[in-house]
Amino acid sequence: GDGLHVGHPEGYTATDIVCRAARMQGKSVVHPMGFDAFGLPAEEHAIKTGEHPRIQTEKNIDTFRRQLKMLGFSYDWARELATTDVEYVRWTQWIFLQIYDTWFDADTQRGRPISELPIPPAVKKQGADAVREYQDERRLAFQSDAPVNWCPALGTVLANEEVIDGKSERGGHPVERRPLRQWMLRITAYADRLERDLEDVDWHEGIKALQRNWIGRSTGAEVDFYIGHSHLAPGDKNLAPGDSPGANWGDARRKAGFPAKPGNDVLRIYTTRPDTLFGATYMVIAPEHPLVGRLTTADNKAAVKKYCDAAAAKSDLDRTELAKEKTGVFTGSYAINPVNDEAVPIWIADYVLISYGTGAIMAVPAHDERDFEFAKQYDIAIKPVVQPASYVSPEESEKILAGKQVYADAGVAINSGEFDGLATAEFKEKITAWLAERGLGRQAVNYKLRDWLFSRQRFWGEPFPILHELNDDRQPTGRLRAVPEDELPVDLPHLEDYKPHGRPEPPLDKAPDEWLYPVIDGVRYKRETNTMPQWAGSCWYYLRFLDPTNTDAAIDPEIEKAWMPVDLYVGGAEHAVLHLLYARFWHKV
């Protein structure tokens, strides 16, 4: 907007009261004010008014500052900053480069310089390009072809929270799912620390609970279902009586063990309930799963394409809404359940997300509400494998064991072969060990938290300090080069037209050649033309407030040691799973 609204002074008054009281008690107080000014709202406003976003932003900051001073708040205005200040952008870009040049050491649970990443001898033998690719795959900042929410009208990707019923929250424009090459930050590597270290954070328990739920740590097992003969249905004439299409595969797995990465002959699933494997009567893969094409038989191609196209128009939140009707389409293929060698049909359904777990699930309709609704919708078998606990009434137990009602709690194993009679907790341990012994599965920890999609196809944001090497035909070679630190900041070039055009190419692709195509040591490069999201600058402002004029470092370590951590933060609870989580991640790196 053009100025403060009545809600702004509410929080500002609260912090001002606390600060004035602390000063009266003889305490040293830092009470700063700054402006988080990059992002979509500022750019949309500039497009609407026809005034450049920098001019518009600086005008609004002048207005905000004047109004805040009129209100008499005791801010230290010598510490004022804006995330759009060129000097501030310099250090935001510098921090990104530290993340880019870091890999996560799982043994120490800390980031280490990419130069210290151990390179396997076999990779070294393949040469410098193989080593570079090995390093790039493990950086904390990396590029990935990610399925994203693309809004042609806004000309950018949107977070799941910004899409409602297939339309953008801002403007109500249609949104579609499509794979785009994006910058990602490997926040999932820090999931365990982010969850565990909440114990040491002096926050309200409700806020910590929001972060824990967002991180969503769970323990279970990864299990491989064989699909090497996926076109063979149960009782197929090409199978001899009693034969299992996965028999040879099972023997090979017993000898070789469970591989770190699944091959093309299996569907790998993650489950928190390995004790219900005997009750899996079908499988579901996400519409974006890479094996959709291979698993879809000729007779089902048209139906599968239609379904996947429809799923592309929905956000992840729309797709996982519990109240929505479950929909899906049969691929025509089958997988072999590793615990009983039974062939189970493979379906595609949009309630399974490619971004969670492995993008494939085993479906146990007797013991999962979503699976139950889906099975009823498509007349799929329901096989109870958990005897309800004693607190369940005889009438309800009868319905559960008849497959007419879901039971998702713990109990005693039934219809599970040699494991019958085991309590759920014991069964989980024993079946996981049984799978591991045969190379069919392993214990695993999973998180709902996903890697952070960190690029936007917009103009008004921090440019990435990354260069893409080009060959003589001006095509990317795949080699990336970081902009040297002494050349930071990479400032935004002047653009007459920065409006979205409905295509994935960002506005910076239209930048002047002298900015877009630098030549270094005789090699031509193209600058990264995506920009960072508005969260980039807000991840670390609390540090810069302490040392806002330092031109040699983002912050002097001695000053940081003297003042940190922050004593009081006032903001909406909606920041718990975005800004506050992102800031904790950056600080840990």
Secondary structure by P-SEA (a helix, b strand, c coil): ccccccccaaaaaaaaaaaaaaaaabbbbbbbbbbbcccaaaaaaaaaacccaaaaaaaaaaaaaaaaaaaccccccccccccccaaaaaaaaaaaaaaaacccccccccccccccccccaaaaaacaaaaaaaaaaccccccccccccccccccccccccccccccccccccbbbbbbcbbbbbccccaaaaaaaacccccccaaaaaaaaaaabbbbbbbbbbbcccccccccccccccccccaaaaaaaaaaacccccccccbbbbbbccccccccccbbbbcccccccccccccccaaaaaaaaaaaaacccccccccccbbbbbbccbbbbcccccbbbbbbbbcccccccccccccccccccaaaaaaaaaaccbbbbcccccccccaaaaaaaaaccccccbbbbbccccccccccaaaaaaaaaaaaaaacccccccccccccccccccccccccccbbbbbccccccccccccccccccccccccccccccccccccccccccccccccccccbbbbccccccccccccccaaaaaaccccccccccaaaaaaccccccccccccccccaaaaaaaaaac
